[in-house]
Amino acid sequence: METTEESPVLDNSRSENSRPSMMMYLVAGLSAVGGLLFGYDTGVVSGAMLLIRDYFQLDNTMQGVVVSVTIITAWMFCLCAGQAADRFGRKIVIIVASIVFMAGSLIMGFSEQVWVLILGRITVGIGIGLASMCVPMYIAEVAPQESRGLLVTINNCAITSGQLLASLVDGAFSKDHVHGWRYMLGIAAVPAIIQFVGFLFMPESPRWLIGKGRYEEALAVLRKVRRPNDDIQAEFQAIQDNCTEVELNNDGSSVIRRVLSNPALRLALLVGCSLQMIQQIAGINTVMYYSASIIEMSGVRDKSQVIWLSAATSAMNCICSFMGLLFVERVGRRKLTLFSLFGVICSLTLLAVSFQLSDANAPALSYHDPAAHGTVCDTFSTCSGCISSSKCGYCFEETGNQSYNGTCLLMDPHRNDLSVGGACNSTILQPHVTWAFDWCPSLYSWMTFGGLLLYLFCFAPGMGSMPWTINSEIYPLWARGTCYSVATSLNWLCNFMVSLTFLDLMQAITKYGAFYLYMGFAAAGFIFLFLMLPETKGVSLEDVEDLFAHPWWRDATTSAEKKTVQYQTSVEDLKLSSIEKNQENQWKK
């Protein structure tokens, strides 16, 4: 790719003049309501699940189903969202997503049976699938080149803001153990209505309009969302030329076949899909969906306190996601991603160590209750061994921070908050008696909570937003909908697999074993991205494909930076040559 007038290093004043207009901020902000809904509906289940679990008496498998059915639905609808966005337009798909969000929230809020709740979760999953694919792509296509990363990152900040809002709502209704979860799930209908009404007045993507030959409408949109002194005609012409070139090279085959037959696009799709996959297998949604459960497993007893501590982790995630806004155009996508992922590896190690220490120092069983004789629960000698069985729970007495008279009892098959016999066989326990069916008293709860905060501090600015930002940039217009859809659907597929298996995985390989596994995945992802991820900052959407037009071993990590340096060097050489020539002329005179 030759350095042209589109290069960000040519004229610094151009970047100043091309800052987003107020209309562009409005478009990005209202679009990001889809991200807010995405974040709220994925985050609210963390606190609500503690109440839903008791209300419907759900086991681990059914808890996984309630959480994961939304994710698998989002995955399926991501696959068709790209084609829908290419056919009907980005705006229409976002409007449909807001309607679906509203319907799903109301179904969940009014559900009386678990299957109705699951139906509502499925409906919300449709909206998440459509919005998560279309919103970042829409913002990237409307945004000016120099602030594209900033504006797309606004959507991720909206996602984390939605998760924080969900945690605050969870905390507000956490004392209502009967109907609190209904308010938690149903309140998402309000922002869905706001987005639906507001988006009726938003413009369509100018790049989509040009691709459809609707040039006058595209020019009108560009005039509406750009500043008065921006060179709209030049931007329009660059997009139109790119579309014309694509049409000339169109051999009539399917989009995905043309992508796979193009080495540069094949590499771009590999990197885009890998970013989305690594984001999930590094365990982010085990933290977001199950943060309350993880805190409870670390030894915190009061449900309201657990939910508010979970809200603190969401606050950390939200605050740190705004750091991405500060760094995405300054530091660049590549460095931000790699620094973030390195921090994730360290924090996952801390989480694993905290659970390993808790397990190694778990209280011993003081006695074997006669109610447990002849059962599997009678074979354990420590609390950690007891709760490792899905059939058993730990019943103990406590005074202050001291626990004693601990015993392992069978869990009531119909009530996970009761034991079969023993001191924990009553719905109203004595003040000094505690029933723990999936946690043990621990002195290391602070370390687990600190690990969660460190994880989100590192994850949110980089790995939280960069997979969405980079994927919205690296595909040409004709393939953007399809490729973004494929990458996003992989995100949701991995999300589904991780969230569905998390609770069972902790029982199979221990809590600390699960986090060591996620740490290994994150480390492998770091190595891959270090070798394969180029820098896309400051490169136009029409030119970013060229970053991948080379073998992976040839400067894949420095392509954009190298081109910038080469251009700057050539400019300096020209200046130096001019100075030397002037000096030579003066000497001759």
N, C-alpha and C positions, 0 to 999 in steps of 0.2 A: 504494500500500500504506500503510495507516494504521499508526502506531506503536502496538503493543499490548504486552501483558505479555510477549510473546516477545522484545521488543527488548532487545538487550544493554546499552543505555544506561540502562535503567530502574533496575537494582539491581545494584551492583557485587558485593554479597554473594552474589548468585545465581551469578555466575561462580565465586566461590570454593567455594561448596557443590557446584557441578556439575563439579568436576574429575573426571577419569576414576577409576573404582574400580580396584582391583588386578585384578579379573576382566576389566575392559575392556582393561587393558594386556595381559593374557594373550591375550585374543581377538585384539587387533591384532597382537601379536608373533607368534603362531602363524600367523595369516593371512599375515603378511609373509614367512613361509618361502617362500610362492609367489613373492614378489618376489625373495628370495634365489636361488631356482632360476632365475628369469627372468634375473637379472643374471649368474649363474654361466654359464649355457648360452650367453648372448650374448657374455660377456667372454672365456671360455676359448678361443674360436676364434682370438683375436688371436695368442697365443703358440703355440698348437697348430698353426696354419696353417704356421708356418715349418718344422715337422717333417713335417706331413702333405704339404706341397708337395714336399718332397724324397723322402718315402717312396713316394708314388704318382706322382711326376714330373708334377705338375699345371701347366698353363699358366695365364695370367691368367684366361681364360674359365672354366676348371674351378674355379679358386680362388673366383671370383665365384659359381659355382653352389653349391659346398659351403657358403659363407657364406649365400647368399641364399635357398636352398631352405627353410631354417628360417623365414625372414622371410615368404616368400610363403604358407607353410602357416599361420603365425600369423595372417596377414591373413585368409585364408579362414575359419579357425575363429573369429576374432573376430566375423565376420558372423552366425554361428549361435549364438555363446555367449550373446548377449543374450536370444534367444528361449528357449534352454535354461535360463538362470537365472530367467527369468520363469515358466517352466512347472514346473521341478523344484525350484527354490530355489537360493539362492546357495551354500549349504553343499555340496550334492551336486555341483555343478559344480567346486568347489575340490577336493573329494576325488577326483573323476575326473582332474583335472589332475595331482594328485600321483602317481597310478598311471601316467599316461602319461609323466610326467617320468622315473620310475624305469625304465620299459621302454625309452625312447629312450636313456637313458644307458648301459644295459647293451648295447644293440645297437651303439652307437658304439664302446664299449670293446673289444668282441670282433670287430669287423669286420676282414675280411681283403681284401675287394675294395672299390673306391671306391664301387660302387653300394650296398653294404651300409652303408657310412658315410653315404651320402646318405639311405638309408632311416631310419637312426637320427636324422639331422638333421631329417627330415620329422616323425618321431614326437615329437621334442622340440618342434618348432614347434607341434604340436597343443596340447601342454601350456602353452606360452608364450601362445598365443592365448587359451586359456580363462582362465588365471590373470591375465594382464594386464588383461583386461576385468572379471573378476568380483571380484578381491581388493579393489581400491580402492573399488568400489561397495559391497561387503559391509561394509567398515570404516566407510564414511561413514554407512550406514544403521543400524549398531549404535551408533555413537559419539554422545555428548551434543553438543548444538549448539556450546557454547563451546569445545570442544577437538577439534572435527571435523577442522580443518585439521592440527593437530598429529598426530593419530592416523593420518590418511591419509598424511601425509608420512613416517611410520615405514616405510610400504611402499616408498617411494622410497629411503630410507636402506638398507633391506634389499637393494634392487636394486643399489645402488652397493657395498654390503658384499659381495654375491655376485660382482660384477666384481673387487673387490679380492682376494677369496678365490681366484678363478680365476687372477689374475695370480701370486699366491703359489704356487699349485699348479703353474702353468706354469713358474715359476722353479725350483721344487724338482725337477721332472723334466726340466729343459731339457738336462741333460747326457746323458740317455738318448735318443740320436737315432733309435733303432730302435723302442722301445716306449713312450717317454715320453708320447707323445700319447694312448695308450690310457688311461693312468692319469688324464691331464688330463680326458678326456671322460667316463670311466666313474664317477668318484668322486661325481658329482652324484646318484647313486642313493641315497646315504646321507641327505641332508636330505629327499629325496622320501619316504623311508620314515618319517622322523620326523613330517613333516606329515600323512601319511596316517593314522598311528596317533593323533596328537594331535587331529586334526580330527573324528574319530569322536565326540568328547566335547564339541565346540563347539556353541553354540546357532545356530539359524537366525536370519536377519534379522527383527526384529520388524515392520518395515514390510512385508516380503513376507508374513509371516503374517497381518497385518491385512488386506492386500489380498486374501488368500484366505479371509477370514472366520474365521480361526482365532484368535479373540480371547483365549481363556484361555491359549493357548500364548504369544501375544505378550506378555501381561502377565507371565507367568512369566519370559520372557526379559528383559524390562525390569527386573524385580526382581533378576534374577541379575547383570546387568551395570551397574546403577546403585548409587550409594551409598544407605545406609538412609534418609537425610533428603531424598532427591530426590523431587520431586512427580511420581511415575510416572503417576498417574491423569490429570493435566493433559496430559502428553506423549502418553499413549495416546489421549486424547480428540481432541487436535489432529490426530494422524495419521489417526484414524478419520473425523473430519469431512472431512478432505481426500479420503480414499478415497471417501466417500459422495458428495461433490460431483462427483468425477470420474465416478462411475457414473451420476449423474443427467444429466451432459452427454455421456455416451457415445452417439453416434449409430450405433454398429455398424460404422463404417468402420475400416480398418486403422490401426494406431498411427502409421505413418510418414505416412499421408495426413492424419491429425488434427494431427500435428506441423507439417506443411508448410502447413496451412490456418490455423494460429494464428500471427499475426505475431510475438508475443513468443517463442514456442518456436522459430520459424524463425530468429530472430536468435540465440537461445541456441545452437542447433545450429550455426549458422554460426561463432560465436565459438569453440565447443568444438572443432569440426573444424579451424578455423584454428590454434588453439593446438597441436594434435597435429601438423599438417602443418609448421608453422614449426619445431617442435622437431627434426624430421628434416631438413628442407632446409637448416637452419643447420649441418648436417654432423656432429652428435654421434656418429653410429654409424660414420662414416668414422674418427673418432678412436678409438672404442672397439673396433671390429672390426679396424682396420688400424693401431693405434698402434705395434705392433712393426714393421710394414712401413714406416710413416712414419719411425720412428727409424732403421731400416736405410737407407732412401733418403737420409736426411740425412748419411750417411757413417760411421755406427757399424758396425764389421765383425763383432765376435764375437757369435754368436747368443745365447749365454747372457747376455752383457751387454745385448744388445737386449731380451731378455725381462724382465730385472730392471729396466731403465729403463722398460719398459712397465708393470711392476708399480708403479713410483713414480707414474706418471700415474693409475693406478687408485686408489692410496692418496689422491692429491689429490682425486679425484672423490668418494671415500667420505667423507673428512674434511669436505669442504665441503658435502656433502649434509646433514650433521648441522647445519650452520648454518641450513638451511631450517627445522629443528625450532625453532630459537631465534627466528626472525624471522616465521614464517608467521602467528602470532596477534598479534604485536606490530606489525610493519610492514604486514601485509595482503598479500593475494594480488596485487593489481594492481601496487603499487610494487615488490614483490619480482620479479615477472615482467619489468617494464620495465628495472629496473636490471641484472638478469641479462642480458637480451638486448643491452643497450648494451655490456656488457663482452664478450660473445661477438663482437660486430662488431669491437671493437678487437683482440681476440686473433686472429681470423681474418685480419685485415689483417697482423698481425705474422707469422703463419705464411706468408702469401703472400709477404711481403717477404723472409723468410729463404730460401725456395726460389728466389726471383728472384735474390737476391744469390749464392746457390750456383751457379745456372745461369750467371750473367754472369761468374763467376770460376772456372768449371770448368777443369781442366787441359787444356792443348792436347795433341794427339796428337804424341808425339815422333818417331814413325816409322810407316810403313805396312808391316806385316808381309806378306811374300810370300804367306802362307797366306790372306790376305784379298783378294788381287788379283782383280779382276773381279767382286767381290761388292758389295752395297749398303754393306757396312761400310767399304769402301775410299773412300767418298765423303765421309766425315765428317772434320772437322778438330779437334773438341773432344770431350771425354768426354760432355758433356751431349747433343750431337748423336748420339753413338754409342748411348747407352742409350735415346734416344727411339725407336729402332727395336726392335720386339719380337724381331727376328732377331739382334741384335748384343749384345755385351758388351764391357766395358773391361778389358783385361789390362795390369797395370802392376807395376813393382817399387817397393819403398819401403824407406826407411831412416829410422827415427824417424817424424817427421811429413812427411817429404819423399817425394814420388812422382816417378818418372822412368821413361823407356822405355815410356810409355803407348802402347798400340795398340788398334785396334778389330778384333775378330774375330767370325766367325760363331759363334752359339751352337749347341751340339749339339742337334738336334731331339728327342733322346731323354733328354738330361741337361742341365738348365738350369744345372748347376754345372760344366760343361765347355765348352771352346771346340772348334771344328773346326780343328785345327792350332794351331801357335804354342806359346808357353810355358805356356798354361793348358789344354792338351789332356790333362792327366794327372789322375787321381783324387787323387794325392798331389802337391800343388804344392810347389815349393821354398819354404823358410821366408820368403824375401823377395819372393815372387811372389803377387799377389792377383788374383782374378777377381771382377769386379763386373758383374752383368748388369742391375741396375736401380738402381744408385746410383753416385755419383762421390765421390772424396775431397773433403772440404769443411772450411773453417774456421768454418762457420756452423752446425754441428750443435747447438751450445749454444743458438742463437737458436730453432731449430726445437723443441728440447726445452722451452725456456722458453715458447714459444708454446702448446705442448700443455698445460703446467701452468696457464698463465693462462686458457686456454680453459675447462678443467675447473673452475678456481677460480670463474670467473664463471658458468658454466653450471649447476653442480650445485645451488646453493641455490634457484635460481628456475626456469629453464626445464627443469631436470631433473625437478622434482616438481610444479610448479604446473599443467601441462596435465592431469595425472592428478587432482590435488586439485580443481581448478575443475570439471572434467567430472563428477566424482562429486557435485557440489553443484547444478548449474544446471538440472537437469531434474526435472519432477514424477515421483512414484512410478510412475504408469501408463506413462510414456514413458521412464523412466530406463534400463531394460535395453536397449531398442532404440536410443535416442540414444547411450548410452555405447558400445554395440557399433559403431555407425556411425563415431563419432569415433575409437575405438581402431583399427578396421580401416583407417581412413585413415592413422593413424600407421604401421601396419605396411606399408601399400602404399607410402608415401613412403620408409620405411626400406628396403624391398626395392629400390626404384628407385635410391636413392642408393648403397646398398652394392654392388649389382650393377654399377653403371656407374663406380664410383670409380676403379679401376685403369685401365680403358680411357679414362676421361675425362682422366686425367692424361697419358696418351699422346697424346690428341687435342688438348688445349689447354694442355699443360704442367702441371707440379705446381702452380706458383704461379697459373696461370690457373684451376685447379679451386678453389683456396681463395678467390680473388677472386670467383668465381661464388657460392660459399656465403655470402661476406660480403654480396654484393648481395641475396641472398634474405633474409638476416637483417635487413638494413636495411629492406627492404620490409615484412617482418613486424612490425618495431618500429613503423613508422608506422601500420599497420593496428590493432595492439593498443592503441596510444596513443589512437586515436579510438574504439575499439569495446569495450574490456574494462572492465566495471564491477567494483567491489569487492564480494566476497561474504562477507567476514569478518563473523562475528557474526549472519548472517541465517539463519533456520531453513530447513531443506530444503523445508518447505511454503510458504515466502514468497519464496524466492530467485528464483522465476520472474518475480515482479513487477519485478525489476530491468531486465528486457528489455521490459517492456510500454510502450514509448514509441518514437518514431522514433529512428533512430541518431544524428541530429544534435542531439537534445535531451537534453543532460546525460548522455550515455551513459557518460562517464568519471567522473562524480561523483555518480551517483544515490544509492548507499548512504550515502556520506559526507554528502551534502546532507540526506538524511532524518535522519541522526543529529544533525547540527548543528541542523536545524529543531526536532527534539524537545528537544534540550538548551536551545535558545533559549526554547522555550515553557515549559520547567520554570523557567528563570531568570526569565522574565516573571511567572510565577505567584508565585514566591518574592518578587520585588520588589513585586508588587501587594499581597501579604499584609503585607510589612513597612510599606509606605506606609499601608495601612489601619490597622494597629496604631498607627502614629505619629499618624495623624489622630485616632483614638479617644482616645489619651492627651492630645493637645492640647485636645480638646473638654472632657475631664475637668478 
